[in-house]
């Protein structure tokens, strides 16, 4: 996944120090109940699509852009499913980040599921009882999106 230009400029000033970023996650649920997932190119793990909100960009707009880029699917955000602060994370190059992530429940509105081969190795629709192994944080976001209301909490 390419690092956004604004982060590269920021890193020239702060080096590897911890920076706070806003992330967006899409839990795309089809009428059939299937969930859209992609296998991430950076580590081969399955995940919901999403990314980083650019400066001046609205979260829902960033979400629609990221899902289309990573999966080829056009989505309509329906509601916020969760807002969480992730634990700090260190990338292999030493860059430290901490995300506040806003997860949206979305419905598909067009396009065709396909990997972009830069950020996604595979893209697919999965029945809720046949999801591939995923990080617990992702599984919680999917669970919250399938519930009626939003969840606001800080993960330990």
C-alpha positions as CSV (number, residue, x, y, z in Angstrom):
1,X,0.0,0.0,0.0
2,X,1.6,3.3,-1.0
3,X,2.1,5.8,1.8
4,X,0.0,9.0,1.2
5,X,2.1,12.0,0.2
6,X,0.9,14.1,3.2
7,X,2.4,11.4,5.6
8,X,5.7,11.3,3.7
9,X,5.9,15.1,4.1
10,X,5.0,14.8,7.8
11,X,7.6,12.1,8.4
12,X,10.4,14.5,7.1
13,X,9.7,16.5,10.3
14,X,8.8,13.9,12.9
15,X,10.9,10.9,11.7
16,X,9.6,7.7,13.1
17,X,7.8,9.4,16.1
18,X,4.2,8.4,16.8
19,X,1.6,10.2,14.6
20,X,-2.2,10.2,15.1
21,X,-4.2,9.3,11.9
22,X,-7.8,8.9,11.1
23,X,-8.8,5.6,9.4
24,X,-12.0,4.5,7.9
25,X,-13.2,0.9,7.5
26,X,-16.1,-0.3,5.3
27,X,-18.2,-3.3,6.4
28,X,-20.0,-3.9,3.1
29,X,-23.0,-6.1,3.5
30,X,-24.9,-7.4,0.4
31,X,-28.7,-8.1,0.5
32,X,-27.7,-11.8,0.8
33,X,-25.9,-11.0,4.0
34,X,-22.5,-11.7,2.5
35,X,-19.6,-9.5,3.6
36,X,-17.0,-8.0,1.1
37,X,-13.4,-8.7,2.1
38,X,-10.1,-8.3,0.5
39,X,-6.7,-10.1,1.0
40,X,-4.2,-7.4,1.7
41,X,-1.1,-7.2,-0.5
42,X,1.1,-6.0,2.4
43,X,0.7,-9.0,4.6
44,X,-1.7,-11.5,2.9
45,X,-4.3,-11.2,5.6
46,X,-8.0,-11.0,5.0
47,X,-9.7,-7.7,6.0
48,X,-12.5,-5.3,5.4
49,X,-11.5,-2.6,3.0
50,X,-10.5,0.9,4.2
51,X,-7.7,3.4,4.5
52,X,-6.6,6.8,5.7
53,X,-8.6,10.0,5.6
54,X,-6.6,12.6,3.6
55,X,-6.4,16.2,5.0
56,X,-9.6,18.1,4.2
57,X,-11.4,14.9,3.1
58,X,-14.7,13.8,4.7
59,X,-14.6,10.3,6.3
60,X,-17.4,8.9,4.2
61,X,-15.9,10.2,1.0
62,X,-12.5,8.7,1.9
63,X,-14.3,5.4,2.6
64,X,-16.1,5.3,-0.8
65,X,-12.7,6.1,-2.5
66,X,-10.8,3.5,-0.6
67,X,-13.3,0.7,-1.2
68,X,-13.5,1.4,-5.0
69,X,-9.7,1.5,-5.2
70,X,-9.1,-1.7,-3.3
71,X,-12.0,-3.8,-4.5
72,X,-13.7,-2.3,-7.5
73,X,-17.0,-2.1,-5.6
74,X,-19.0,1.1,-5.4
75,X,-20.6,1.5,-2.0
76,X,-23.1,3.7,-0.2
77,X,-22.3,4.3,3.5
78,X,-25.5,3.7,5.6
79,X,-24.4,4.4,9.1
80,X,-21.5,4.5,11.5
81,X,-20.9,1.0,13.0
82,X,-18.1,1.8,15.5
83,X,-15.6,4.4,16.4
84,X,-12.4,3.0,18.1
85,X,-8.9,4.1,19.0
86,X,-6.5,1.4,18.0
87,X,-3.3,0.6,20.0
88,X,-0.1,2.2,18.7
89,X,1.5,0.2,15.9
90,X,5.0,0.2,14.5
91,X,5.6,-0.6,10.8
92,X,8.6,-2.6,9.7
93,X,10.4,0.6,8.7
94,X,10.1,1.9,12.3
95,X,7.3,4.4,11.6
96,X,4.9,4.6,14.6
97,X,1.2,5.4,14.2
98,X,-2.0,5.3,16.2
99,X,-5.4,5.3,14.4
100,X,-8.8,6.5,15.4
101,X,-10.9,4.3,13.1
102,X,-14.5,5.0,12.0
103,X,-16.2,1.9,10.7
104,X,-19.2,2.3,8.4
105,X,-21.9,-0.2,7.5
106,X,-22.2,0.1,3.7
107,X,-24.3,-1.5,1.0
108,X,-22.9,-2.3,-2.5
109,X,-24.2,0.0,-5.2
110,X,-22.3,-1.1,-8.3
111,X,-19.0,-2.1,-9.7
112,X,-17.5,-5.6,-9.8
113,X,-15.4,-7.2,-7.1
114,X,-11.8,-7.4,-8.3
115,X,-8.3,-7.0,-6.7
116,X,-6.3,-4.0,-7.7
117,X,-3.1,-6.0,-7.3
118,X,-1.4,-3.0,-5.5
119,X,-3.3,-3.2,-2.2
120,X,-5.5,-6.3,-2.7
121,X,-4.4,-9.8,-3.8
122,X,-8.0,-11.2,-3.8
123,X,-11.5,-9.8,-3.3
124,X,-14.6,-11.9,-2.4
125,X,-18.0,-12.0,-0.8
126,X,-18.2,-14.3,2.3
127,X,-21.2,-15.6,4.2
128,X,-21.1,-14.5,7.8
129,X,-20.6,-18.1,9.0
130,X,-17.8,-18.7,6.5
131,X,-15.5,-15.8,7.1
132,X,-11.8,-16.5,6.7
133,X,-9.5,-16.1,9.8
134,X,-9.1,-12.4,10.6
135,X,-7.8,-10.1,13.3
136,X,-10.2,-9.8,16.3
137,X,-10.5,-6.1,15.7
138,X,-11.9,-6.7,12.2
139,X,-14.3,-9.4,13.5
140,X,-15.6,-6.9,16.1
141,X,-16.2,-4.3,13.4
142,X,-18.2,-6.8,11.3
143,X,-20.2,-7.8,14.3
144,X,-21.0,-4.1,15.2
145,X,-22.0,-3.4,11.6
146,X,-24.4,-6.4,11.7
147,X,-26.1,-5.0,14.9
148,X,-28.7,-2.3,15.0
149,X,-26.8,0.7,16.4
150,X,-23.3,2.1,16.5
151,X,-20.7,1.1,19.0
152,X,-18.4,3.6,20.6
153,X,-15.6,2.3,22.7
154,X,-11.8,2.2,23.1
155,X,-10.3,-1.2,22.5
156,X,-7.8,-2.4,25.1
